[in-house]
Every structure is written in C-alpha cells, then in structure tokens.
C-alpha cells in the first residue's frame, strides 16, 4: 500500500471511530447512563457543561457526577445522529 493510500485509510478509520464515539455518547446520555458517558473519556479527561454555572469536571469520577447532575435536570433527552 502506498503512503497516500495508507493515509486515506487511516483518515477513514479515524472518522469511523469518531462516529462510533458520538453514537455511544448519544445512546448513553439518552439512556441516562452517566457511568457509560464517563467511560468514553480518557482517565484524565475534562468536560465543561454547556452552561458554566452547571459545572466542570476532571477525571471519570467527576465527569460521571456532573453528567448525572445534568441528566437529572432534564425530563428526557433525544439525540439524532447521522453520518
């Protein structure tokens, strides 16, 4: 395989992995599974709520706590994902 073909293949693979991550996040959030959302982040990941007053978190435990708080603030969530 040429370098150009390998690079193109890598980009396609990267894109599919990102799409899988977005889908996994959407499914976890809509299921109300804060733990599953937190597990999508690196161990030292960071998140800031859409409204800074809602909070910020570092690390999976804090992320899970923040996401649980955010999920509890909604009656329901629905995410529509397409490639």
Residue, then its C-alpha position, 0 to 999 in steps of 0.5 A: x500500500x502506498x503512503x497516500x493510500x495508507x493515509x486515506x485509510x487511516x483518515x477513514x478509520x479515524x472518522x469511523x471511530x469518531x462516529x462510533x464515539x458520538x453514537x455511544x455518547x448519544x445512546x448513553x446520555x439518552x439512556x441516562x447512563x452517566x457511568x457509560x458517558x464517563x467511560x468514553x473519556x480518557x482517565x484524565x479527561x475534562x468536560x465543561x457543561x454547556x452552561x458554566x454555572x452547571x459545572x466542570x469536571x476532571x477525571x471519570x469520577x467527576x465527569x460521571x457526577x456532573x453528567x448525572x447532575x445534568x441528566x437529572x435536570x432534564x425530563x428526557x433527552x433525544x439525540x439524532x445522529x447521522x453520518 
